[in-house]
Amino acid sequence: MRHRKREASSYFGLMFSALTAVVAVIALIAALAAIFEKRKKEEEELERYLDGSIQ
């Protein structure tokens, strides 16, 4: 009986760990996307500023 409890417990632990890993990867991707989007926006603003100051 104890062996089955241990199996179920390790199955749920494994599923919880896998779910946590997936959530961490999704959070990493979202953070990187936000960083790159911010960098792109800053570069575009700088380019507009430079174009305006040249004219």
TIMI-2910 file (N, C-alpha, C, CB; in pm, 1 decimal, decimal comma, always signed):
<rs>
+----------+----------+----------+----------+----------+----------+----------+----------+----------+----------+----------+----------+------+
!      n_x !      n_y !      n_z !     ca_x !     ca_y !     ca_z !      c_x !      c_y !      c_z !     cb_x !     cb_y !     cb_z ! resn !
+----------+----------+----------+----------+----------+----------+----------+----------+----------+----------+----------+----------+------+
!    +82,5 !   -119,3 !     +0,0 !     +0,0 !     +0,0 !     +0,0 !    +86,8 !   +125,6 !     +0,0 !    -93,8 !     -0,1 !   +120,7 !  Met !
!   +191,6 !   +126,2 !    +78,7 !   +278,1 !   +243,3 !    +84,6 !   +348,6 !   +267,3 !    -48,2 !   +380,5 !   +227,4 !   +195,8 !  Arg !
!   +378,9 !   +161,1 !   -118,5 !   +447,0 !   +175,2 !   -247,4 !   +360,5 !   +253,1 !   -346,2 !   +482,1 !    +37,0 !   -305,1 !  His !
!   +230,0 !   +226,4 !   -345,9 !   +139,3 !   +297,3 !   -436,8 !   +129,2 !   +445,0 !   -399,8 !     -0,1 !   +232,8 !   -434,5 !  Arg !
!   +127,2 !   +476,7 !   -271,0 !   +123,2 !   +616,3 !   -230,1 !   +249,1 !   +687,7 !   -276,5 !   +107,7 !   +628,1 !    -77,7 !  Lys !
!   +360,6 !   +621,4 !   -263,5 !   +487,4 !   +680,4 !   -305,2 !   +487,8 !   +703,3 !   -456,2 !   +605,6 !   +590,0 !   -263,9 !  Arg !
!   +432,5 !   +608,6 !   -533,6 !   +424,3 !   +623,8 !   -679,2 !   +336,7 !   +742,4 !   -716,5 !   +369,6 !   +495,7 !   -743,9 !  Glu !
!   +220,3 !   +753,9 !   -654,2 !   +128,9 !   +863,7 !   -684,1 !   +191,9 !   +996,1 !   -644,1 !     -5,8 !   +844,1 !   -611,9 !  Ala !
!   +257,2 !   +998,1 !   -530,4 !   +321,0 !  +1120,2 !   -483,6 !   +432,6 !  +1163,0 !   -578,2 !   +375,9 !  +1100,8 !   -342,3 !  Ser !
!   +512,0 !  +1068,2 !   -624,8 !   +619,4 !  +1107,3 !   -715,5 !   +565,8 !  +1143,0 !   -853,1 !   +721,7 !   +995,8 !   -727,1 !  Ser !
!   +454,3 !  +1085,7 !   -894,5 !   +392,5 !  +1123,9 !  -1021,8 !   +343,4 !  +1268,7 !  -1014,4 !   +274,9 !  +1028,3 !  -1056,9 !  Tyr !
!   +273,7 !  +1303,5 !   -906,1 !   +224,7 !  +1440,3 !   -891,2 !   +340,5 !  +1538,7 !   -874,7 !   +129,6 !  +1450,1 !   -771,2 !  Phe !
!   +443,8 !  +1495,8 !   -806,2 !   +562,0 !  +1580,8 !   -791,6 !   +628,1 !  +1605,6 !   -925,4 !   +661,9 !  +1517,8 !   -695,2 !  Gly !
!   +635,1 !  +1504,3 !  -1006,7 !   +693,7 !  +1516,9 !  -1139,6 !   +608,2 !  +1608,0 !  -1227,6 !   +709,2 !  +1378,5 !  -1204,8 !  Leu !
!   +476,5 !  +1591,4 !  -1222,3 !   +386,7 !  +1676,6 !  -1300,6 !   +396,0 !  +1821,6 !  -1254,4 !   +241,5 !  +1626,6 !  -1289,7 !  Met !
!   +403,0 !  +1843,7 !  -1123,2 !   +415,7 !  +1978,5 !  -1069,8 !   +547,1 !  +2041,2 !  -1114,9 !   +406,8 !  +1977,0 !   -916,3 !  Phe !
!   +654,1 !  +1964,6 !  -1112,7 !   +784,5 !  +2014,9 !  -1156,5 !   +783,8 !  +2048,6 !  -1305,2 !   +893,9 !  +1912,2 !  -1126,9 !  Ser !
!   +722,3 !  +1964,6 !  -1385,2 !   +714,5 !  +1989,2 !  -1529,1 !   +631,6 !  +2114,2 !  -1557,0 !   +654,2 !  +1867,2 !  -1602,0 !  Ala !
!   +520,3 !  +2129,6 !  -1488,4 !   +436,1 !  +2247,8 !  -1505,5 !   +510,8 !  +2374,0 !  -1463,8 !   +306,6 !  +2233,7 !  -1424,2 !  Leu !
!   +583,6 !  +2366,3 !  -1354,1 !   +662,8 !  +2479,8 !  -1307,7 !   +769,6 !  +2517,2 !  -1409,8 !   +727,7 !  +2448,1 !  -1172,8 !  Thr !
!   +833,2 !  +2418,8 !  -1469,1 !   +935,0 !  +2445,1 !  -1570,7 !   +874,3 !  +2511,9 !  -1693,5 !  +1004,8 !  +2315,1 !  -1610,9 !  Ala !
!   +757,4 !  +2465,9 !  -1735,6 !   +689,9 !  +2526,0 !  -1851,6 !   +653,8 !  +2670,9 !  -1822,4 !   +563,0 !  +2445,8 !  -1889,1 !  Val !
!   +601,1 !  +2697,7 !  -1703,5 !   +565,3 !  +2834,7 !  -1665,8 !   +689,8 !  +2922,8 !  -1662,0 !   +493,8 !  +2836,8 !  -1528,7 !  Val !
!   +801,0 !  +2870,7 !  -1612,2 !   +925,1 !  +2947,9 !  -1606,9 !   +974,7 !  +2981,8 !  -1747,7 !  +1033,2 !  +2870,1 !  -1530,0 !  Ala !
!   +965,6 !  +2887,7 !  -1839,7 !  +1008,3 !  +2912,8 !  -1977,9 !   +918,6 !  +3017,2 !  -2043,2 !  +1006,4 !  +2782,1 !  -2060,2 !  Val !
!   +788,9 !  +3008,9 !  -2020,4 !   +696,7 !  +3107,4 !  -2076,8 !   +725,4 !  +3246,1 !  -2019,8 !   +550,5 !  +3067,1 !  -2048,7 !  Ile !
!   +752,7 !  +3254,5 !  -1890,9 !   +784,9 !  +3382,8 !  -1828,6 !   +914,3 !  +3439,6 !  -1885,7 !   +796,5 !  +3367,4 !  -1676,2 !  Ala !
!  +1012,8 !  +3354,2 !  -1909,7 !  +1139,2 !  +3398,1 !  -1968,2 !  +1117,6 !  +3452,9 !  -2108,6 !  +1239,9 !  +3282,7 !  -1971,4 !  Leu !
!  +1039,5 !  +3383,6 !  -2188,2 !  +1011,4 !  +3428,4 !  -2324,5 !   +938,2 !  +3563,1 !  -2322,2 !   +927,4 !  +3322,5 !  -2400,2 !  Ile !
!   +841,8 !  +3577,9 !  -2232,4 !   +767,6 !  +3703,8 !  -2222,1 !   +860,1 !  +3818,0 !  -2179,6 !   +651,2 !  +3689,6 !  -2122,1 !  Ala !
!   +949,4 !  +3791,8 !  -2086,2 !  +1042,1 !  +3895,5 !  -2041,1 !  +1137,9 !  +3936,1 !  -2152,7 !  +1121,0 !  +3847,0 !  -1919,0 !  Ala !
!  +1190,1 !  +3838,9 !  -2225,0 !  +1280,4 !  +3870,5 !  -2335,8 !  +1208,1 !  +3948,6 !  -2445,1 !  +1340,5 !  +3741,9 !  -2394,2 !  Leu !
!  +1085,5 !  +3911,4 !  -2474,3 !  +1007,9 !  +3983,5 !  -2575,4 !   +986,1 !  +4128,1 !  -2532,2 !   +872,3 !  +3913,9 !  -2600,1 !  Ala !
!   +956,6 !  +4149,7 !  -2404,6 !   +935,5 !  +4285,7 !  -2354,2 !  +1064,2 !  +4367,4 !  -2362,0 !   +884,0 !  +4282,1 !  -2209,4 !  Ala !
!  +1176,1 !  +4306,6 !  -2329,2 !  +1304,7 !  +4376,6 !  -2334,9 !  +1337,1 !  +4415,6 !  -2478,4 !  +1417,5 !  +4288,8 !  -2276,5 !  Ile !
!  +1322,1 !  +4323,6 !  -2571,7 !  +1354,0 !  +4353,2 !  -2711,6 !  +1258,1 !  +4456,5 !  -2769,6 !  +1349,6 !  +4225,2 !  -2795,5 !  Phe !
!  +1131,4 !  +4450,8 !  -2729,1 !  +1034,0 !  +4549,7 !  -2776,8 !  +1069,5 !  +4689,1 !  -2724,4 !   +890,6 !  +4510,8 !  -2732,6 !  Glu !
!  +1109,1 !  +4695,8 !  -2599,1 !  +1148,1 !  +4825,0 !  -2541,0 !  +1271,4 !  +4879,8 !  -2612,3 !  +1175,8 !  +4810,8 !  -2388,9 !  Lys !
!  +1368,3 !  +4793,9 !  -2636,8 !  +1490,2 !  +4836,7 !  -2705,1 !  +1458,0 !  +4887,3 !  -2845,8 !  +1591,9 !  +4720,7 !  -2711,8 !  Arg !
!  +1369,5 !  +4817,6 !  -2915,8 !  +1330,8 !  +4857,6 !  -3050,7 !  +1261,8 !  +4993,6 !  -3048,2 !  +1238,5 !  +4751,9 !  -3114,1 !  Lys !
!  +1172,6 !  +5012,4 !  -2950,6 !  +1100,6 !  +5138,8 !  -2938,0 !  +1198,6 !  +5253,0 !  -2908,9 !   +993,6 !  +5129,5 !  -2826,6 !  Lys !
!  +1295,1 !  +5229,9 !  -2821,7 !  +1394,0 !  +5334,1 !  -2790,1 !  +1478,2 !  +5369,9 !  -2911,9 !  +1485,2 !  +5288,3 !  -2675,9 !  Glu !
!  +1515,7 !  +5270,4 !  -2990,9 !  +1593,2 !  +5296,4 !  -3112,1 !  +1512,5 !  +5377,5 !  -3212,7 !  +1638,9 !  +5165,0 !  -3175,4 !  Glu !
!  +1383,6 !  +5345,9 !  -3226,0 !  +1298,1 !  +5421,4 !  -3317,4 !  +1282,3 !  +5566,2 !  -3271,3 !  +1160,5 !  +5354,6 !  -3329,0 !  Glu !
!  +1266,6 !  +5587,8 !  -3140,7 !  +1254,7 !  +5723,5 !  -3088,0 !  +1383,6 !  +5802,0 !  -3110,7 !  +1220,3 !  +5720,1 !  -2938,2 !  Glu !
!  +1497,6 !  +5738,2 !  -3090,3 !  +1625,8 !  +5804,3 !  -3113,0 !  +1641,7 !  +5840,0 !  -3259,9 !  +1741,9 !  +5714,8 !  -3067,1 !  Leu !
!  +1601,9 !  +5748,9 !  -3346,9 !  +1612,0 !  +5775,8 !  -3490,5 !  +1523,4 !  +5894,0 !  -3531,2 !  +1573,1 !  +5650,5 !  -3570,9 !  Glu !
!  +1400,4 !  +5898,9 !  -3478,0 !  +1312,4 !  +6012,6 !  -3506,9 !  +1371,4 !  +6142,5 !  -3453,6 !  +1173,3 !  +5989,6 !  -3446,3 !  Arg !
!  +1428,2 !  +6136,6 !  -3335,2 !  +1488,9 !  +6256,8 !  -3277,3 !  +1605,4 !  +6306,2 !  -3363,5 !  +1537,4 !  +6228,7 !  -3133,7 !  Tyr !
!  +1691,5 !  +6212,7 !  -3404,5 !  +1805,7 !  +6250,2 !  -3486,5 !  +1761,6 !  +6304,1 !  -3622,1 !  +1898,3 !  +6131,0 !  -3505,2 !  Leu !
!  +1660,3 !  +6240,5 !  -3682,7 !  +1608,4 !  +6289,5 !  -3811,1 !  +1550,7 !  +6430,2 !  -3794,8 !  +1500,2 !  +6193,3 !  -3866,7 !  Asp !
!  +1482,5 !  +6455,6 !  -3685,8 !  +1424,9 !  +6586,5 !  -3661,3 !  +1530,7 !  +6691,6 !  -3634,0 !  +1329,0 !  +6579,7 !  -3546,2 !  Gly !
!  +1635,7 !  +6653,4 !  -3566,7 !  +1739,0 !  +6751,9 !  -3534,0 !  +1826,6 !  +6783,5 !  -3655,0 !  +1825,9 !  +6701,1 !  -3418,8 !  Ser !
!  +1836,0 !  +6692,2 !  -3750,9 !  +1915,3 !  +6716,2 !  -3872,1 !  +1841,7 !  +6815,2 !  -3961,2 !  +1942,8 !  +6583,1 !  -3948,8 !  Ile !
!  +1710,7 !  +6805,1 !  -3967,7 !  +1632,1 !  +6891,4 !  -4057,8 !  +1609,9 !  +7023,3 !  -3997,2 !  +1499,7 !  +6829,7 !  -4092,6 !  Gln !
+----------+----------+----------+----------+----------+----------+----------+----------+----------+----------+----------+----------+------+
</rs>
